[in-house]
Amino acid sequence: MVRFYNNLKTALLLGLLTGLILFAGEMIGGQQGLIIALILAAAMNFFSFFFSDKIALASVGAEEVGPESELYQIVAELVQKANLPMPRVYISPQQAPNAFATGRGPNHAAVCATEGLLQMLNRKEIAAVMGHELTHVKNRDVLTMTVASTIAGALTYLGYMFYWGGGRRDRDTHPLVALLLIIVGPLAAMLIQMAISRSREYIADAGGAELSGDPMALATALEKIHAASQQIPMRVNPAFNNLFIAEPRGVGESLANLFQSHPPMEKRIQKLIGRESTGRFAM
């Protein structure tokens, strides 16, 4: 029931994003603006659908590893339990402990862990983290977040088009409307995108606990990752923050860090501890 609720919430939030971009397009140029908005969103989604995984992996300097790697062996065990195709497995040289999944679906997926994560966690904790990432793969969360991200980006772009283009010419548009579209529109899109990401993280935590069979291993892994992230910055484009199991911290706080793409770590850990005590893996 909880999984159904979260999936329904995701669908509704994606619908809101779509509505926002269509509204922005209509404000720019009526029916013609709607067409521009749809084409822009489709083009951005097409590019992200096929190339976002390569960009994300390159952004952290990830290198693919084979069966001789312990990480590969851990992932291979988990995909058998999850009945998933074997994804490509990567290791990033970054010392900040973190991990992410990318790719447009189970048949074109990749998972990546940082050197810092592999050095800091034990085998059970690594398995729990990779179980979390494989749950994202199984649920096609990467595709969902790619769509959300590109629609939000398209809406921001349309806001600037509205500002510089002056909006529709067939009616008198109040300057406040333009201001709202430029500022509030992209901000609303960002908040909706973050809400989608947070919803998917709770589901992936439950899936990782179930797949690894050890909720406490994931809870302790998240505690270690969270503590280390306060001390070790991660060099990554903020656009990819929602992919990671924990919110990456840059070399200094910025305005972007005010909008977290993940639920509070404390709540995630509490939910996992609750599952351990009850023996339930409800999502």
QUISULKA-V295748 format. One record per run of one state. SS is the DSSP state (~ for helix, > for strand, _ for the rest). FROM is the first residue (numbers start at 1). TO is the last residue. Records with the same first field share a line. If there is no record, write none. Layout:
SS: FROM-TO  FROM-TO
//
This chain:
_: 1-1  60-62  66-69  83-87  93-98  104-105  121-122  139-140  166-174  213-214  230-237  245-254  259-264  279-283
~: 2-59  70-82  106-108  115-120  123-138  141-165  175-212  215-229  238-243  255-258  265-278
>: 63-65  88-92  99-103  109-114  244-244
//
